[in-house]
């Protein structure tokens, strides 16, 4: 990723926070096995400050969309507090296989580590940490060739467990399309999960900051099949 491309992914900027549009397929930070990560390119986002910004939260490697960064230590501490307390609103868009009969609902299934050999893979575990997800249907569709049904969902995690949305959707019978870990996809498939919106109450005397990320190219076809109409976005000034 070039510095210019990194800057082009900027969705929001003020004195405390940046929000960028994370691409799918790139880890947000370097893992134990090394390799490129999004953090490697944060120097392009200093905008005159002496240090690059830092991650205020995390997204999975294969998840795209809104990712918040703190511009300095004080800002990062405040953002961390807001995320930990659940004060930040998070909405994800997902296309799932099949889908619920209802139009909205609630999933409350505790999650725990699958086993020590599987890294951060998770499972439903009554003895695990509480995990809660609200969901609502935004559209329904079917594959034109196979006739398989799919559903476009808005998912709102009320807790922040690792892989929460992916495990919850799979556990109730409608795995996220493209999920080769918890769903039925082949390895290398494009995960149909996108961090669509963040709502951050960063300033006490101002309205919360609301940032949305454009639909990534790898989700356009599946979303259109569920009734999504392609949007026109104004450039960030």
Secondary structure, 3 states (H helix, E strand, C coil): CCHHHHHHCEEEECCCEEEEEECCCCCCCCECCECCCHHHHHHHHCCCCCCCCEECCCCCCCCEEEEEEECCHHHHHHHHHHHHHCCCEEEEEEEEECCCCCCEEEEECCEEECCHHHCCCEEECCCCECCEEEEEEEEEEECCCCCCEEEEEEEEECCCCCCHHHHHHHHCCCCECCCCCCCCCCCCCCCCEEEEEEEECCCCCCCCEEEECCCCHHHHHHHHHCCCCCCCCCCCC
